Amino acid sequence: MPFVSRFVLTAIVVALIAVGCSSAEPVEGVDPPVPITSDEMRTLLAESTEPVVLNVWASWCTPCRSEAPLIGKA
């Protein structure tokens, strides 16, 4: 592999790692995520008398972060 190609590939990998390691700011007014097992989810769904909302999101996702306070109020 030519030196230039190896250099470009290395630069891309380093850039992706740097972006992936950046920390997102915490969302204000939202409870921290709660890990839940599939058995706990089945129990929660079976015993709940109200609708259960399961929101899957990522801290780096801008639309997800925008909707988080609205879901926290629900």
Protein Blocks (a to p, Z undefined) as FASTA:
>chain_A
ZZklmmmmmmmmmmmmmmmmpccdddehiacdddddfklmmmmmmmpcbdcddddddfkl
mklmmmmmmmmmZZ
